[in-house]
Amino acid sequence: MTECDREESAVTEQPSVPPKSEIIAALQSRSETGWEAVSETVREQVRAASRPGRLLRITGSSSPVPGDLTVREQAMRALLTRALRADAAYETSRVGLDIDRRELTGVQIDLRGTIDAELRVVVHRVRRVVLSVVRDVLGEAQVDLLTHTVDVDLSRTVTTDPDRGAR
């Protein structure tokens, strides 16, 4: 065997990878705490990523016409998440969209914020950001539909101050 043949065979040899089912079974057999929660979270993320997503019509008319511009719900959700990330008073944990016949009919935002955050002020800011993004992306008509259907749920988190202990 020549040196060139050895190099070629080394390049074509690939380590054997066990089937996915064996990997899953091996991970499940470990008695790690929280496996079920981690497993369910991963499954939800995979399902969400593999769905093609519903379309949202960029408004201009109230009825669909050929050639309407649309945006996918994942893109809208990503834009909202990015816009909400700018405020340090909270962390966005979920952005949900209600869609009916390609119209955005509701938005649900779940946030986690420190106990110091003023609830009403944070909720007002979040609603204003959501409506601004919707206006920029989908148009003024969608903002009119959403004025009373932006639901914000804020969970307070306890912060620890090393000098004062948990609050």
C-alpha positions, -999 to 999 in steps of 0.1 A, spaced: 0 0 0 14 33 -10 15 64 11 -12 80 -11 -35 50 -7 -31 51 31 -40 88 31 -70 82 9 -83 53 31 -78 75 62 -99 102 47 -127 79 37 -129 62 70 -155 78 93 -162 69 128 -195 50 133 -222 70 149 -249 51 168 -285 55 155 -305 84 170 -327 59 189 -297 45 207 -285 79 217 -320 89 230 -322 56 249 -288 61 265 -296 97 276 -330 86 290 -314 57 309 -294 82 329 -312 92 361 -305 129 357 -329 152 375 -350 173 352 -346 151 322 -383 152 314 -384 190 314 -353 192 293 -367 166 269 -400 184 265 -384 217 260 -362 203 233 -391 186 216 -412 219 217 -383 238 201 -378 212 174 -416 212 166 -417 250 165 -386 252 142 -399 226 118 -434 241 113 -436 263 82 -456 289 101 -487 307 92 -487 338 70 -497 373 82 -510 397 56 -495 431 54 -526 451 54 -538 476 30 -572 460 22 -596 440 43 -599 411 19 -571 390 4 -562 397 -31 -536 380 -54 -502 395 -48 -508 405 -11 -476 409 8 -472 385 37 -448 378 65 -444 345 84 -454 343 120 -419 332 130 -404 363 115 -430 385 133 -423 367 166 -385 371 161 -390 409 154 -411 413 185 -386 393 206 -357 414 194 -375 447 200 -385 436 235 -349 425 243 -338 461 244 -354 467 279 -332 455 308 -362 457 333 -374 423 321 -366 392 300 -390 379 274 -399 343 279 -426 338 253 -442 357 224 -475 342 213 -495 353 182 -532 348 175 -539 346 138 -572 343 121 -574 342 83 -539 358 79 -548 386 103 -530 391 136 -558 393 162 -538 391 194 -504 390 210 -494 374 243 -461 384 259 -447 365 289 -420 384 308 -398 378 338 -387 409 356 -370 419 389 -392 427 419 -380 463 416 -396 468 382 -428 490 383 -454 467 369 -477 492 352 -449 511 336 -433 479 322 -466 466 309 -473 500 292 -438 500 276 -442 465 263 -476 472 248 -461 503 231 -432 483 217 -455 456 204 -478 480 187 -449 499 172 -434 467 157 -468 456 144 -474 491 128 -439 490 111 -444 455 98 -481 449 91 -495 484 89 -518 507 108 -549 487 102 -534 458 123 -526 482 151 -562 493 153 -573 456 156 -547 449 184 -552 480 206 -570 459 232 -556 425 225 -520 427 236 -518 406 267 -487 410 289 -480 386 318 -451 397 340 -436 372 365 -414 388 392 -381 373 400 -363 377 433 -329 393 431 -301 387 456 -281 417 468 -249 404 485 -250 432 510 -287 429 519 -295 392 511 -325 380 492 -354 404 489 
